Amino acid sequence: MKSILKTIAVVFGLMSVNSVYAQEESVQVYEEGDQLWGINYSIGFPDGEFRDFIEETSFRGFNLEYDVFVIDNLSVGFSAGYKLFHQVDERSTYEIEQGNAGISVSAKVWKYTHIVPLQATVRYYYAPSFDSWVHLFGGLGLGTSYVNQEAWIGLSTIRDEDWRFSFSPEFGIDIPTDGFSSFQISGQYNYILNGHQDKDPLTNWNIKVGFKKWIH
C-alpha cells in the first residue's frame, strides 16, 4: 500500500513540475473549454496477489472516456470500461472454504474475473517544446469498480462479487492526427482495494491504445 501511495505522490509531483515548466515555456496543448471524447482498447497484466488466481494476460478490455478542460492543459472527466481475465487450469487443486472449515478439490478449473471500473479522472497534458508533434500526459482515476470473480469446478460454480474502491495512475502520449482527433497510448496501474470477507487487493497493469475526438 505504501508503494502505491508513493506512486500517486510521484504522479502529482511530475504533473506539478511539468505544469510549471509548461507555463514558463507558454506551451499550450488544449485550451480551457476544450473537450475530448474517446474509446480505448486495453490489454491487462495481472499483478501481485491477483496472479495467484489468474496469471494469463487479458486481451479483452475497453474504456470509454470524457475529458473537459477546466483550465489550459488540465482536464477533469469520467472513465468507464470493462475487462475480462480468463484462465483454464487443466488439473488444479482448489481450496473451498465452508464456514470455519475447508476442503480441497482436484479438477479442471475455469477461472474468470470481470472488472467494470467507474472513475472520475484528472489529467494534465503538456508538450516538450512549442512545435512538438506529440503531447505527454499524466493523470489519476478515482472511483469504484465492480468485480465478479468466478471459479467453475466441474458442475459447481463459486462466485464472489462486489463493488470496491479503486484508483488508477496513468502516463501516456497524445498524438494529434488531423486537428479534430488524436491517437493515444498509455500505461496504467489499477489498484482495487479489499472488498468484503477481507480479500486481497486486486491489482493489474494495462496498456491502453485508442482515439479521442477533439471538440473545441
FISE-335517 format. One record per residue (C-alpha): x, y, z; residue in three letters. Coordinates in Angstrom, 1 decimal. Example, Ala and Ser with C-alpha at 12.3 -4.5 7.8 and 13.67 -1.06 7.14 Angstrom:
BEGIN
- px,py,pz,code
- 12.3,-4.5,7.8,Ala
- 13.7,-1.1,7.1,Ser
This chain:
BEGIN
- px,py,pz,code
- 0.0,0.0,0.0,Met
- 2.9,2.4,0.8,Lys
- 4.4,1.8,-2.6,Ser
- 1.1,2.7,-4.2,Ile
- 0.8,5.9,-2.3,Leu
- 4.4,6.8,-3.3,Lys
- 3.3,6.2,-7.0,Thr
- 0.4,8.6,-6.6,Ile
- 2.7,11.2,-5.0,Ala
- 5.1,10.8,-7.9,Val
- 2.2,11.3,-10.4,Val
- 1.1,14.5,-8.8,Phe
- 4.7,15.7,-8.3,Gly
- 5.5,15.2,-12.0,Leu
- 2.2,16.9,-13.0,Met
- 3.1,19.9,-10.8,Ser
- 6.6,20.2,-12.1,Val
- 5.5,19.9,-15.7,Asn
- 2.7,22.4,-15.1,Ser
- 5.3,25.0,-14.0,Val
- 7.5,24.1,-16.9,Tyr
- 4.6,24.4,-19.4,Ala
- 3.6,27.8,-18.0,Gln
- 7.2,29.1,-18.2,Glu
- 7.5,28.0,-21.9,Glu
- 3.9,29.1,-22.7,Ser
- 3.3,25.7,-24.3,Val
- -0.5,25.3,-24.8,Gln
- -1.8,21.8,-25.7,Val
- -5.5,22.2,-25.1,Tyr
- -7.5,25.3,-24.2,Glu
- -10.0,25.9,-21.4,Glu
- -13.4,24.6,-22.5,Gly
- -12.0,22.0,-25.0,Asp
- -13.5,18.5,-24.8,Gln
- -12.2,15.1,-25.6,Leu
- -14.4,12.0,-26.2,Trp
- -12.6,8.7,-26.6,Gly
- -12.5,4.9,-26.7,Ile
- -9.5,2.7,-25.9,Asn
- -8.6,-0.9,-26.4,Tyr
- -7.0,-2.3,-23.3,Ser
- -4.5,-5.2,-22.6,Ile
- -4.2,-6.3,-19.0,Gly
- -1.5,-8.0,-17.0,Phe
- -2.3,-9.4,-13.5,Pro
- -0.1,-8.3,-10.7,Asp
- 0.6,-9.1,-7.1,Gly
- -1.8,-11.4,-5.3,Glu
- -4.2,-11.4,-8.2,Phe
- -1.6,-13.6,-10.1,Arg
- -2.3,-16.4,-7.6,Asp
- -5.8,-16.6,-9.1,Phe
- -5.2,-15.7,-12.7,Ile
- -1.8,-15.2,-14.3,Glu
- -2.6,-15.0,-18.0,Glu
- -2.7,-11.7,-20.0,Thr
- -6.1,-10.3,-20.8,Ser
- -6.8,-9.2,-24.4,Phe
- -10.5,-8.4,-23.7,Arg
- -10.9,-4.9,-22.4,Gly
- -12.0,-1.4,-23.4,Phe
- -12.6,2.1,-21.9,Asn
- -14.9,5.0,-22.8,Leu
- -13.6,8.4,-21.6,Glu
- -14.6,12.0,-21.5,Tyr
- -12.4,15.0,-20.6,Asp
- -13.3,18.7,-20.3,Val
- -10.5,21.3,-19.7,Phe
- -11.1,23.5,-16.7,Val
- -8.0,25.5,-17.5,Ile
- -5.5,25.3,-20.3,Asp
- -4.0,21.7,-20.4,Asn
- -5.7,20.5,-17.3,Leu
- -8.8,18.3,-17.6,Ser
- -11.3,16.6,-15.4,Val
- -13.6,13.9,-16.7,Gly
- -15.0,10.4,-16.4,Phe
- -14.0,6.9,-17.4,Ser
- -16.0,3.7,-17.7,Ala
- -14.9,0.3,-19.0,Gly
- -14.9,-3.4,-18.9,Tyr
- -12.1,-6.1,-18.6,Lys
- -12.2,-9.9,-18.6,Leu
- -9.4,-12.0,-17.2,Phe
- -9.8,-15.7,-18.1,His
- -7.7,-18.8,-17.4,Gln
- -8.2,-22.6,-17.6,Val
- -6.2,-25.0,-15.3,Asp
- -6.4,-28.5,-16.8,Glu
- -5.7,-30.1,-13.4,Arg
- -5.7,-27.9,-10.3,Ser
- -6.3,-28.2,-6.6,Thr
- -8.8,-25.6,-5.5,Tyr
- -9.5,-24.6,-1.9,Glu
- -13.2,-24.2,-0.9,Ile
- -14.0,-22.6,2.4,Glu
- -17.1,-23.7,4.2,Gln
- -17.6,-21.8,7.5,Gly
- -14.6,-22.4,9.7,Asn
- -13.5,-25.4,7.7,Ala
- -12.3,-26.0,4.1,Gly
- -11.9,-28.8,1.6,Ile
- -9.6,-29.3,-1.4,Ser
- -10.9,-30.3,-4.8,Val
- -8.7,-31.5,-7.6,Ser
- -10.3,-31.0,-11.0,Ala
- -10.2,-28.9,-14.2,Lys
- -10.9,-25.3,-13.2,Val
- -12.2,-22.4,-15.3,Trp
- -11.4,-19.1,-13.8,Lys
- -12.9,-15.7,-14.6,Tyr
- -12.6,-12.2,-13.3,Thr
- -14.9,-9.5,-14.7,His
- -14.0,-5.8,-13.8,Ile
- -16.2,-2.8,-14.5,Val
- -14.4,0.4,-13.4,Pro
- -16.3,3.7,-13.0,Leu
- -13.9,6.5,-12.2,Gln
- -13.6,10.3,-12.1,Ala
- -10.4,11.4,-13.8,Thr
- -7.9,14.3,-13.7,Val
- -5.2,14.7,-16.4,Arg
- -2.5,17.2,-17.3,Tyr
- -1.3,17.5,-20.9,Tyr
- 2.0,19.1,-21.8,Tyr
- 4.4,19.3,-24.7,Ala
- 8.2,19.0,-24.6,Pro
- 8.5,22.0,-26.9,Ser
- 6.3,24.6,-28.6,Phe
- 6.3,22.8,-32.0,Asp
- 6.2,19.3,-30.6,Ser
- 4.1,16.8,-32.7,Trp
- 3.5,14.6,-29.7,Val
- 2.0,15.6,-26.3,His
- 2.6,13.9,-23.0,Leu
- 0.1,13.4,-20.2,Phe
- -0.3,12.1,-16.7,Gly
- -3.3,11.6,-14.5,Gly
- -5.2,9.7,-12.0,Leu
- -8.6,8.0,-11.9,Gly
- -10.5,7.6,-8.6,Leu
- -13.8,5.8,-8.1,Gly
- -15.3,2.3,-7.8,Thr
- -15.0,-1.0,-9.7,Ser
- -17.5,-3.8,-9.9,Tyr
- -15.5,-7.1,-9.5,Val
- -17.0,-10.5,-10.2,Asn
- -14.7,-13.5,-9.7,Gln
- -15.8,-17.0,-10.6,Glu
- -14.3,-20.5,-10.5,Ala
- -16.1,-23.3,-12.4,Trp
- -15.1,-26.6,-10.9,Ile
- -16.9,-29.5,-12.6,Gly
- -20.6,-28.8,-12.2,Leu
- -20.0,-26.3,-9.4,Ser
- -19.6,-22.6,-9.6,Thr
- -18.0,-20.4,-6.9,Ile
- -18.7,-16.7,-7.3,Arg
- -17.6,-13.7,-5.4,Asp
- -18.8,-10.2,-6.5,Glu
- -19.0,-6.7,-5.0,Asp
- -18.1,-3.1,-5.6,Trp
- -14.7,-1.9,-4.4,Arg
- -12.9,1.5,-4.2,Phe
- -10.2,1.8,-6.9,Ser
- -7.6,4.2,-8.1,Phe
- -5.5,4.2,-11.3,Ser
- -2.4,6.3,-12.0,Pro
- -1.7,6.7,-15.7,Glu
- 1.0,8.1,-18.1,Phe
- 0.9,8.3,-21.8,Gly
- 1.4,10.1,-25.1,Ile
- -1.2,12.0,-27.2,Asp
- -0.6,12.4,-31.0,Ile
- -2.9,14.8,-32.9,Pro
- -3.9,13.5,-36.3,Thr
- -6.0,16.0,-38.2,Asp
- -6.8,18.9,-35.8,Gly
- -10.0,17.2,-34.7,Phe
- -8.9,13.9,-33.2,Ser
- -5.8,12.3,-31.6,Ser
- -4.2,8.9,-31.2,Phe
- -3.3,7.9,-27.6,Gln
- -1.3,5.2,-26.0,Ile
- -0.7,4.9,-22.3,Ser
- 0.3,2.7,-19.4,Gly
- -2.0,2.4,-16.4,Gln
- -1.8,0.7,-13.0,Tyr
- -5.1,-0.3,-11.4,Asn
- -5.4,-0.8,-7.7,Tyr
- -8.7,-2.2,-6.4,Ile
- -9.0,-2.2,-2.6,Leu
- -10.2,-5.1,-0.4,Asn
- -13.9,-5.8,-0.5,Gly
- -15.9,-7.9,2.0,His
- -14.5,-11.1,3.5,Gln
- -11.1,-9.4,3.8,Asp
- -10.0,-10.3,0.3,Lys
- -6.5,-9.3,-1.0,Asp
- -6.3,-6.2,-3.2,Pro
- -6.8,-6.8,-6.9,Leu
- -4.0,-5.1,-9.0,Thr
- -3.1,-5.2,-12.7,Asn
- -1.2,-3.2,-15.3,Trp
- -2.9,-2.0,-18.5,Asn
- -1.7,-0.9,-21.9,Ile
- -4.3,1.3,-23.5,Lys
- -4.5,2.2,-27.2,Val
- -7.2,4.4,-28.7,Gly
- -8.6,7.5,-30.3,Phe
- -10.1,10.7,-28.9,Lys
- -12.4,13.2,-30.7,Lys
- -11.4,16.8,-30.0,Trp
- -14.2,19.3,-29.7,Ile
- -13.2,23.0,-29.3,His
